[in-house]
Amino acid sequence: MAPPRRRFVDLSPLRISPAFARLWIGTSISGIGAHLTVVAVGLQIYAMTSSTFAVALVGGLALVPMIVAGVWGGMLADAFDRRLVLIVSSLVGWASTIALVVLSAVDAALAADGGRGEVWPFYLVTTVNSVAATISGATRFSVYPRLLPAAYVSRASALGGISGGIQLTAGPALAGVLVATIGLPLTFAVDAVLFTAGFLGILGLPKLRPLSRTARPGWESLRDGVAFLRQAPNIRASFLVDIVAMSFGRPFVLLPAVGATVIGGGPVTVGVLTAAAAVGTFLTGVFSGPVARVHRFGIAIGRAIIVYGAFVAAFGAVLAAMQTGWFGPVGPEWGQANVVALVLAAIALAGTGASDEVSAIFRSTMLLTAAPDEMRGRLQGVFTVVVTGGPRIGDLYAGVLASLVALWFPPVLGGLAIMAILAVLLRVLPSFRAYDARDPKP
């Protein structure tokens, strides 16, 4: 029977699975702290170095360890109790957040005496944090089909959009306010406190042991995963289109410099612009009722990413207009921001969040429903590498081009490149274009 027509998000996954509800609520709360820390780390390193490239290195240095962690974490999720894997990886992430509190407090004390701490410990600790988050992410999403009937997976993915919107709205906005009021060390400490909710959600899960015999983490398990991917053109295509979007369409590494020199407003502007993307994500989740009636996932994903590229280019156009200097001087204090430019940039980033979430709902549902349970951990590991590693490549792309040309250049070029590449991929990938969720084929 066809699902009823609805406009707003379907909350039934929260009702039929208390374990999923606890995990969803805990992840939403702890994710606020995680995204708070992402923004705070960028502000911390920019304050220490005044370099956008140094901020971009946070993601660049973590890229290879994250790739390894995604692959290894996926194998762990397939071979062991997924609840246990979540517990261990979450505790490692929490410990790294505590280390950020200590490092930031030391740097603040040195800055008060006219000095500065070393930057490399922040790179090291944030890399450990990223590795733990990658393993947790690969494992967390792979448990959804074990907690819910297959028909509810797309609705759970849409609820993930609301959760992500809450995290990305509240976390960066809170970071901007907290950094400006209580300072960086206590801002990192807030993340450590919010972690508790996510951990309780994980503890509330049932045991999630493998349903069938799976090779222990190692070359055999990796070979099995690679062999499956070779025969899964639609899943491979979903990874490819997301890599394109994230590699060329991630302007967030530019925001500390944008807040300081282009639009003005300092940390508050950084929080507002980062949160704007999350508002788009959140609203897409709220109005996600129709997703249960969409079946042509490949077309939906491709068109959503083309729209994403258009909004990225629009954000770059706002920066280009401001960097002409025609609109007057700006400064790093909130009262020195150009409000019109801030509003236009926020609208563009809200559009990127909304279109990216449409793509994410269908990509994650395709992966969870087209893959067998014994492969979900490894494929989610690759998926997590893509959705977390792609932005790191994007950070490097934006940081390098901004340093060589101008802050507006990476988003303008990247947005146009996304639109062109996706138009070509939709033509040359007929299986992906024809994908039908009523007959899911990997």
C-alpha positions in Angstrom: 0.0 0.0 0.0 1.3 3.4 -0.9 2.3 5.6 2.1 -0.1 8.4 2.9 0.7 11.8 1.4 2.2 14.1 3.9 4.1 17.4 3.9 5.9 17.3 7.2 8.4 14.8 8.6 7.2 11.3 9.5 7.9 10.7 13.2 6.9 7.1 13.2 10.4 5.7 13.4 10.7 7.3 16.8 7.5 5.7 18.0 8.0 2.2 16.8 11.6 1.8 18.0 12.5 3.2 21.5 16.1 2.3 20.9 16.3 4.3 17.7 14.5 7.2 19.5 17.1 7.2 22.3 20.0 7.0 19.8 18.5 9.8 17.7 17.9 12.1 20.7 21.4 11.5 22.2 23.1 12.0 18.8 21.2 15.3 18.3 22.4 16.7 21.6 26.0 15.5 21.6 26.3 16.5 17.9 25.6 20.1 19.0 28.8 19.9 21.0 30.7 18.2 18.2 29.9 21.0 15.7 30.5 23.6 18.3 34.1 22.2 18.5 34.6 22.2 14.7 33.9 25.9 14.6 35.9 26.6 17.8 39.0 24.7 16.5 38.9 26.9 13.4 38.7 30.0 15.4 41.4 28.8 17.8 43.9 28.1 15.0 43.1 31.3 13.1 43.6 33.3 16.4 47.0 31.6 16.8 48.2 31.9 13.1 45.9 34.5 11.3 46.1 32.0 8.4 43.2 30.4 6.4 45.6 27.8 5.1 46.5 26.8 8.7 42.8 26.4 9.4 42.5 24.3 6.3 45.3 22.0 7.5 43.0 20.8 10.3 41.0 18.8 7.8 43.9 18.1 5.5 46.1 16.5 8.1 43.2 14.3 9.3 42.2 13.1 5.9 44.4 10.0 5.6 43.9 8.8 9.2 40.1 9.3 8.6 40.2 7.2 5.4 42.0 4.4 7.3 39.6 4.8 10.3 36.5 4.6 8.0 37.6 1.4 6.3 38.8 -0.2 9.6 35.8 1.0 11.6 33.4 -0.5 9.0 35.2 -3.8 9.3 34.9 -3.6 13.1 31.2 -2.9 12.8 30.6 -5.9 10.6 32.7 -8.3 12.7 31.8 -7.3 16.3 28.9 -6.1 18.4 28.1 -2.7 16.9 27.0 -1.3 20.3 30.5 -2.1 21.8 32.2 -0.5 18.8 30.1 2.7 19.4 31.0 2.8 23.1 34.7 2.5 22.6 35.0 5.0 19.8 32.8 7.5 21.6 35.0 7.3 24.7 38.1 8.0 22.6 36.3 11.0 21.1 35.4 12.3 24.5 39.0 12.0 25.7 40.2 14.0 22.7 37.7 16.8 23.5 39.0 17.0 27.1 42.5 17.3 25.6 41.3 20.3 23.5 40.1 22.0 26.7 43.5 21.6 28.3 45.4 22.8 25.1 43.2 25.8 24.7 43.5 26.8 28.4 47.3 26.6 28.1 47.3 28.8 24.9 45.0 31.3 26.6 47.4 31.6 29.6 50.4 32.0 27.2 48.5 34.6 25.2 47.8 36.6 28.4 51.6 36.9 28.8 52.1 37.9 25.2 53.0 34.5 23.8 51.3 31.7 22.0 51.2 27.9 22.3 52.3 25.4 19.6 49.7 24.7 16.8 50.8 21.1 16.2 49.1 19.6 19.3 45.8 20.9 18.1 46.3 19.2 14.8 47.2 15.9 16.6 44.2 16.0 18.9 41.7 17.0 16.3 42.9 14.2 14.1 42.3 11.7 16.9 38.8 13.3 17.4 38.1 12.9 13.7 39.2 9.3 13.6 36.9 8.4 16.6 34.0 10.3 14.9 34.6 8.5 11.7 34.4 5.1 13.3 31.4 6.1 15.4 29.6 7.4 12.3 30.3 4.3 10.2 28.9 2.2 13.0 25.9 4.3 14.0 24.2 4.5 10.6 24.7 0.8 10.0 22.5 -0.1 12.9 19.4 1.7 11.6 18.1 -1.3 9.6 18.6 -3.5 12.7 16.4 -1.1 14.7 13.7 -0.4 12.1 11.7 -2.2 9.4 13.0 -1.5 5.9 10.1 0.7 4.9 11.0 3.1 7.7 14.7 3.6 6.7 14.1 6.5 4.4 12.0 8.2 7.1 14.8 7.6 9.6 17.2 9.2 7.1 14.9 12.2 6.9 14.8 12.4 10.7 18.6 12.4 10.5 18.3 15.7 8.5 16.4 17.3 11.4 19.0 16.0 13.8 21.8 17.3 11.6 20.0 20.6 11.2 19.7 21.0 15.0 23.4 20.1 15.4 24.6 22.4 12.7 22.3 25.3 13.7 22.8 25.2 17.4 26.5 24.1 17.5 28.1 26.8 15.3 25.8 29.6 16.5 26.5 28.6 20.1 30.3 28.5 19.3 30.2 32.0 18.0 28.5 33.3 21.1 30.5 31.3 23.6 33.9 32.1 22.0 33.0 35.8 22.1 31.7 35.7 25.7 33.4 32.9 27.8 36.5 32.2 25.6 37.7 29.1 23.8 38.7 26.8 26.7 35.2 26.9 28.2 33.6 26.5 24.8 35.5 23.2 24.3 34.4 22.2 27.8 30.7 22.6 26.8 31.2 19.9 24.1 32.6 17.6 26.7 29.5 18.0 28.8 27.0 17.6 25.9 28.8 14.3 25.0 27.0 12.6 27.9 23.6 12.6 26.2 25.0 10.8 23.1 26.8 8.3 25.3 23.6 7.5 27.1 21.8 7.0 23.8 24.4 4.4 22.8 24.2 2.6 26.2 20.4 2.2 25.6 21.0 0.2 22.4 20.5 -3.6 22.5 23.4 -5.9 21.7 24.0 -5.8 17.9 26.1 -8.8 17.1 26.7 -9.9 13.5 23.8 -11.8 12.0 26.1 -14.1 10.0 29.7 -15.1 10.0 32.0 -12.2 8.8 35.7 -12.1 8.4 37.6 -10.5 11.2 39.1 -7.1 10.4 42.0 -7.5 8.0 42.8 -8.2 4.4 40.1 -10.9 3.9 37.4 -8.6 5.2 38.7 -5.7 3.1 38.8 -7.9 -0.1 35.2 -9.0 0.5 34.1 -5.3 0.8 36.0 -4.3 -2.3 34.6 -7.3 -4.3 31.1 -6.2 -3.3 31.7 -2.6 -4.3 32.9 -3.7 -7.8 29.5 -5.2 -8.4 27.6 -2.2 -6.9 27.6 0.6 -9.6 24.8 2.6 -8.0 26.5 2.7 -4.6 29.8 3.7 -6.2 28.0 6.4 -8.1 26.5 7.8 -4.9 29.9 8.1 -3.4 31.3 9.8 -6.5 28.7 12.5 -6.8 29.1 13.4 -3.1 32.9 13.6 -3.4 32.4 16.1 -6.3 30.0 18.2 -4.2 32.1 18.2 -1.1 35.5 18.7 -2.8 34.4 21.8 -4.7 31.6 23.1 -2.6 32.9 23.5 1.0 33.4 27.2 1.8 33.3 26.9 5.6 37.1 27.0 6.0 36.9 30.5 4.6 34.5 31.8 7.3 37.0 32.9 10.0 38.6 35.2 7.3 35.2 36.2 6.0 34.1 37.3 9.5 37.4 39.1 10.1 37.9 41.0 6.8 35.2 40.5 4.1 31.7 40.7 5.8 32.9 41.6 9.3 31.4 40.6 12.6 34.1 38.2 13.7 33.1 35.0 15.6 29.4 35.9 15.6 29.4 36.1 11.8 31.2 32.8 11.6 28.5 31.2 13.8 25.6 32.8 11.9 26.9 31.7 8.5 27.7 28.2 9.6 24.3 27.9 11.3 22.5 29.2 8.1 23.5 26.1 6.2 22.1 24.0 9.1 18.8 25.9 8.9 18.4 24.7 5.4 19.2 21.2 6.4 16.7 21.4 9.3 13.9 22.8 7.1 14.4 20.1 4.6 14.0 17.5 7.3 10.9 19.2 8.7 9.3 19.2 5.2 10.5 15.7 4.3 7.1 14.0 4.2 7.2 13.5 0.5 10.4 11.4 0.6 8.5 8.2 1.1 6.9 8.7 -2.3 10.1 9.4 -4.3 11.5 6.3 -6.0 13.9 7.6 -8.7 16.7 8.2 -6.2 19.5 8.8 -8.8 17.7 11.6 -10.5 16.7 13.2 -7.2 20.3 13.1 -6.0 21.8 14.5 -9.2 19.4 17.4 -9.4 19.8 18.2 -5.7 23.6 18.4 -6.1 23.3 20.7 -9.2 21.2 23.1 -7.1 23.8 22.8 -4.4 26.5 24.0 -6.8 24.4 27.0 -7.8 24.1 28.1 -4.2 27.8 27.6 -3.6 28.5 29.9 -6.6 26.0 32.5 -5.2 27.9 32.6 -1.9 31.1 33.2 -3.8 29.5 36.0 -5.7 28.5 37.8 -2.4 32.2 37.6 -1.3 33.4 38.9 -4.7 31.1 41.9 -4.4 32.3 42.6 -0.9 36.0 42.3 -1.8 35.7 45.0 -4.4 35.6 47.5 -1.5 32.6 49.3 -2.9 30.5 48.7 0.2 32.6 50.3 2.8 35.0 49.1 5.5 34.2 46.2 7.8 35.8 44.9 11.0 36.1 41.9 13.3 33.6 43.2 15.8 29.9 42.3 15.5 28.9 46.0 15.1 31.3 46.3 12.2 29.6 43.7 10.0 27.9 44.5 6.7 24.4 43.3 7.5 23.1 43.1 3.8 26.0 41.0 2.7 25.6 38.8 5.8 21.9 38.2 5.0 22.7 37.3 1.3 25.5 35.0 2.3 23.3 33.3 4.9 20.6 32.7 2.3 23.1 31.2 -0.1 24.4 28.9 2.6 20.9 27.9 3.7 20.3 26.8 0.1 23.4 24.6 0.2 22.2 23.0 3.4 18.7 22.3 2.0 19.9 20.9 -1.3 22.7 18.8 0.3 20.2 17.3 2.8 17.9 16.2 -0.1 20.9 14.4 -1.6 21.9 12.9 1.7 18.5 11.4 2.5 18.4 9.5 -0.8 22.1 8.5 -0.8 22.0 7.1 2.7 18.7 5.3 2.1 20.1 3.7 -1.1 23.1 2.5 0.8 21.1 1.0 3.7 18.5 -0.7 1.7 20.5 -2.0 -1.3 23.3 -3.5 0.7 23.1 -6.7 2.8 23.5 -6.4 6.6 26.9 -8.2 6.6 28.3 -5.5 4.3 26.6 -2.4 5.9 29.4 -1.6 8.3 32.1 -1.7 5.6 30.0 0.3 3.2 29.1 2.8 5.9 32.8 3.1 6.6 33.4 4.1 3.0 30.3 6.3 3.1 31.6 8.0 6.3 35.0 8.5 4.7 33.3 10.2 1.7 31.0 12.4 3.8 33.8 13.4 6.2 36.9 13.0 4.0 35.4 14.9 1.1 34.9 18.1 3.1 38.6 17.8 4.2 39.6 17.8 0.5 37.3 20.7 0.1 38.9 22.6 2.9 42.3 22.2 1.3 41.0 23.2 -2.1 39.3 26.3 -0.7 42.3 27.2 1.6 44.9 26.9 -1.1 42.9 28.8 -3.8 41.9 31.5 -1.3 45.6 32.0 -0.4 46.7 32.1 -4.1 43.8 34.2 -5.6 41.1 35.6 -3.3 38.5 34.4 -0.8 35.7 34.6 -3.4 37.4 32.5 -6.0 37.1 28.9 -4.6 33.3 29.0 -4.1 32.6 30.6 -7.5 34.8 28.2 -9.4 33.7 25.2 -7.3 30.0 25.9 -7.6 30.2 26.1 -11.4 32.4 23.0 -11.5 29.8 21.0 -9.5 27.0 22.0 -11.8 28.9 21.0 -14.9 30.3 17.7 -13.6 27.0 16.5 -12.2 25.2 17.3 -15.5 27.8 15.1 -17.3 27.7 12.3 -14.7 23.9 12.0 -14.9 24.3 11.3 -18.7 27.2 8.8 -18.4 25.8 6.8 -15.5 22.6 5.3 -16.9 22.2 2.7 -14.1 22.4 5.4 -11.4 20.0 7.7 -13.3 17.5 4.8 -13.6 17.7 3.7 -9.9 14.3 2.8 -8.5 13.9 2.4 -4.8 11.0 -0.1 -5.3 13.6 -2.5 -6.7 16.9 -1.6 -5.0 20.0 -2.8 -6.7 23.5 -1.9 -5.3 
